[in-house]
Amino acid sequence: MSDQDLKAELERLRAENSRLKQRGSRGVSMKVSEKGGVSIYGLGRFPVTLYKEQWEKLLDMSDDIRAFILENTSKLKIKGDEIKAEETKGDE
């Protein structure tokens, strides 16, 4: 690679890095995975990836999922509650 090619590649990588940093502050994002699935980033440590027909089936069930969550609210945990519970145990 020539110096000019290296400089162009460096500039491209800097621009991509800047874009990725901005995306991280937005929260949830989507992209098409290498295998053709839809990946949702920003919900947890790993992306949630499903194929198109799986997302469509899940989205069609959205009312059922919301009802299930409401019916089971007392059994469901909120992210971060486990940490608070462990901190409380240490205070006893």
Backbone as CSV, one residue per row, in Angstrom:
resi,resn,N_x,N_y,N_z,CA_x,CA_y,CA_z,C_x,C_y,C_z
1,MET,0.835,-1.188,0.000,0.000,0.000,0.000,0.877,1.248,0.000
2,SER,0.486,2.204,-0.758,1.227,3.461,-0.808,0.837,4.330,0.394
3,ASP,1.599,5.373,0.619,1.289,6.311,1.704,-0.096,6.919,1.518
4,GLN,-0.415,7.224,0.281,-1.717,7.826,-0.006,-2.851,6.849,0.331
5,ASP,-2.669,5.568,-0.006,-3.670,4.549,0.318,-3.829,4.392,1.832
6,LEU,-2.693,4.400,2.535,-2.734,4.272,3.993,-3.451,5.459,4.630
7,LYS,-3.177,6.647,4.131,-3.840,7.845,4.666,-5.345,7.796,4.405
8,ALA,-5.733,7.349,3.220,-7.152,7.240,2.887,-7.831,6.209,3.785
9,GLU,-7.170,5.086,4.012,-7.721,4.041,4.882,-7.831,4.546,6.324
10,LEU,-6.822,5.249,6.785,-6.842,5.813,8.132,-8.012,6.792,8.286
11,GLU,-8.216,7.639,7.301,-9.312,8.604,7.343,-10.665,7.890,7.336
12,ARG,-10.785,6.826,6.539,-12.015,6.051,6.502,-12.300,5.408,7.863
13,LEU,-11.261,4.863,8.483,-11.421,4.228,9.787,-11.771,5.245,10.871
14,ARG,-11.181,6.419,10.788,-11.518,7.476,11.755,-12.984,7.879,11.621
15,ALA,-13.453,8.018,10.386,-14.848,8.386,10.154,-15.784,7.284,10.675
16,GLU,-15.429,6.029,10.417,-16.239,4.913,10.899,-16.252,4.876,12.418
17,ASN,-15.112,5.094,13.042,-15.008,5.119,14.497,-15.888,6.215,15.083
18,SER,-15.863,7.373,14.464,-16.690,8.491,14.916,-18.175,8.144,14.814
19,ARG,-18.576,7.523,13.700,-19.964,7.101,13.512,-20.389,6.090,14.572
20,LEU,-19.499,5.138,14.855,-19.815,4.111,15.845,-19.949,4.699,17.242
21,LYS,-19.117,5.664,17.570,-19.207,6.319,18.876,-20.529,7.053,19.013
22,GLN,-20.965,7.724,17.963,-22.244,8.438,17.996,-23.399,7.461,18.123
23,ARG,-23.319,6.349,17.449,-24.376,5.334,17.493,-24.509,4.771,18.901
24,GLY,-23.392,4.589,19.595,-23.410,4.043,20.943,-24.187,4.912,21.908
25,SER,-24.180,6.201,21.702,-24.888,7.096,22.603,-26.383,7.141,22.289
26,ARG,-26.797,6.615,21.154,-28.202,6.617,20.758,-29.008,5.533,21.450
27,GLY,-28.362,4.496,21.912,-29.092,3.407,22.549,-29.245,2.218,21.631
28,VAL,-30.454,1.952,21.208,-30.758,0.760,20.425,-30.540,1.030,18.934
29,SER,-29.903,0.063,18.257,-29.671,0.198,16.817,-29.892,-1.154,16.143
30,MET,-30.009,-1.121,14.825,-30.266,-2.337,14.048,-29.279,-2.450,12.896
31,LYS,-29.033,-3.696,12.496,-28.269,-3.928,11.278,-28.585,-5.320,10.754
32,VAL,-28.254,-5.545,9.506,-28.423,-6.865,8.898,-27.173,-7.663,9.216
33,SER,-27.346,-8.849,9.792,-26.211,-9.692,10.160,-25.595,-10.322,8.916
34,GLU,-24.427,-10.933,9.097,-23.735,-11.592,7.990,-24.588,-12.706,7.376
35,LYS,-25.417,-13.345,8.216,-26.242,-14.458,7.734,-27.616,-14.005,7.258
36,GLY,-27.858,-12.694,7.219,-29.112,-12.184,6.686,-30.210,-11.995,7.707
37,GLY,-29.870,-12.035,8.979,-30.866,-11.787,10.020,-30.878,-10.316,10.406
38,VAL,-31.863,-9.937,11.196,-31.936,-8.582,11.721,-31.410,-8.624,13.148
39,SER,-30.353,-7.863,13.414,-29.753,-7.819,14.743,-30.090,-6.498,15.412
40,ILE,-30.553,-6.582,16.659,-30.862,-5.410,17.461,-29.773,-5.293,18.521
41,TYR,-29.091,-4.162,18.521,-28.014,-3.899,19.472,-28.480,-2.899,20.520
42,GLY,-27.933,-3.011,21.723,-28.201,-2.026,22.760,-29.191,-2.474,23.819
43,LEU,-29.703,-3.695,23.718,-30.620,-4.192,24.736,-29.872,-4.873,25.878
44,GLY,-28.728,-5.417,25.575,-27.927,-6.127,26.562,-26.515,-6.272,26.043
45,ARG,-25.796,-7.191,26.621,-24.391,-7.390,26.241,-24.246,-7.892,24.802
46,PHE,-25.173,-8.743,24.385,-25.124,-9.322,23.050,-26.326,-8.866,22.233
47,PRO,-26.194,-8.842,20.908,-27.347,-8.456,20.082,-28.412,-9.546,20.074
48,VAL,-29.636,-9.134,19.810,-30.743,-10.076,19.603,-30.900,-10.189,18.094
49,THR,-30.697,-11.406,17.557,-30.737,-11.604,16.113,-31.771,-12.660,15.752
50,LEU,-32.680,-12.290,14.865,-33.687,-13.211,14.341,-33.802,-12.986,12.844
51,TYR,-34.279,-13.997,12.144,-34.535,-13.846,10.719,-35.848,-13.087,10.527
52,LYS,-36.039,-12.571,9.315,-37.196,-11.735,8.990,-38.507,-12.361,9.441
53,GLU,-38.745,-13.631,9.081,-40.010,-14.268,9.423,-40.186,-14.429,10.930
54,GLN,-39.068,-14.586,11.655,-39.146,-14.681,13.112,-39.544,-13.335,13.721
55,TRP,-38.955,-12.248,13.206,-39.321,-10.908,13.688,-40.784,-10.634,13.385
56,GLU,-41.236,-11.000,12.188,-42.633,-10.752,11.815,-43.580,-11.509,12.739
57,LYS,-43.255,-12.757,13.053,-44.075,-13.563,13.961,-44.097,-12.935,15.355
58,LEU,-42.926,-12.504,15.818,-42.821,-11.881,17.135,-43.587,-10.558,17.186
59,LEU,-43.448,-9.754,16.148,-44.158,-8.472,16.099,-45.670,-8.671,16.033
60,ASP,-46.103,-9.712,15.335,-47.536,-10.024,15.275,-48.080,-10.404,16.658
61,MET,-47.214,-10.882,17.544,-47.603,-11.291,18.892,-47.451,-10.162,19.913
62,SER,-47.162,-8.953,19.484,-46.825,-7.883,20.424,-47.913,-7.645,21.471
63,ASP,-49.174,-7.700,21.092,-50.254,-7.508,22.070,-50.252,-8.637,23.101
64,ASP,-50.027,-9.872,22.642,-49.964,-11.013,23.562,-48.775,-10.894,24.512
65,ILE,-47.656,-10.438,23.998,-46.457,-10.281,24.826,-46.694,-9.212,25.891
66,ARG,-47.284,-8.088,25.498,-47.582,-7.018,26.467,-48.548,-7.521,27.551
67,ALA,-49.572,-8.268,27.153,-50.520,-8.812,28.127,-49.824,-9.789,29.074
68,PHE,-48.957,-10.641,28.532,-48.216,-11.598,29.353,-47.353,-10.870,30.373
69,ILE,-46.678,-9.818,29.944,-45.827,-9.041,30.855,-46.678,-8.425,31.968
70,LEU,-47.823,-7.862,31.620,-48.712,-7.271,32.636,-49.196,-8.327,33.627
71,GLU,-49.576,-9.488,33.129,-50.078,-10.559,33.994,-48.998,-11.095,34.932
72,ASN,-47.746,-10.994,34.522,-46.651,-11.578,35.299,-45.709,-10.545,35.889
73,THR,-46.157,-9.303,35.995,-45.304,-8.219,36.479,-44.663,-8.541,37.824
74,SER,-45.417,-9.146,38.726,-44.890,-9.428,40.068,-43.761,-10.463,40.046
75,LYS,-43.696,-11.290,39.021,-42.667,-12.327,38.916,-41.451,-11.858,38.113
76,LEU,-41.621,-10.796,37.358,-40.568,-10.348,36.451,-39.613,-9.389,37.142
77,LYS,-38.350,-9.482,36.772,-37.328,-8.600,37.324,-37.015,-7.500,36.328
78,ILE,-36.535,-6.415,36.862,-36.077,-5.299,36.040,-34.559,-5.333,36.055
79,LYS,-33.953,-5.115,34.901,-32.499,-5.150,34.805,-31.896,-4.215,35.859
80,GLY,-30.967,-4.740,36.630,-30.323,-3.958,37.675,-30.830,-4.317,39.061
81,ASP,-32.028,-4.928,39.164,-32.576,-5.304,40.465,-31.713,-6.344,41.173
82,GLU,-31.089,-7.249,40.411,-30.258,-8.290,41.015,-29.080,-7.655,41.758
83,ILE,-28.500,-6.627,41.174,-27.357,-5.956,41.786,-27.790,-5.275,43.077
84,LYS,-28.939,-4.592,43.050,-29.453,-3.913,44.242,-29.732,-4.924,45.349
85,ALA,-30.301,-6.085,45.003,-30.611,-7.107,45.989,-29.343,-7.634,46.633
86,GLU,-28.283,-7.824,45.855,-27.026,-8.321,46.412,-26.366,-7.288,47.292
87,GLU,-26.469,-6.014,46.942,-25.912,-4.948,47.768,-26.633,-4.899,49.113
88,THR,-27.941,-5.113,49.118,-28.738,-5.103,50.332,-28.336,-6.275,51.230
89,LYS,-28.068,-7.437,50.648,-27.637,-8.596,51.429,-26.349,-8.298,52.180
90,GLY,-25.442,-7.592,51.547,-24.169,-7.256,52.177,-24.306,-6.311,53.353
91,ASP,-25.416,-5.553,53.409,-25.638,-4.592,54.482,-26.191,-5.259,55.730
92,GLU,-26.723,-6.478,55.595,-27.357,-7.160,56.743,-26.356,-7.667,57.726
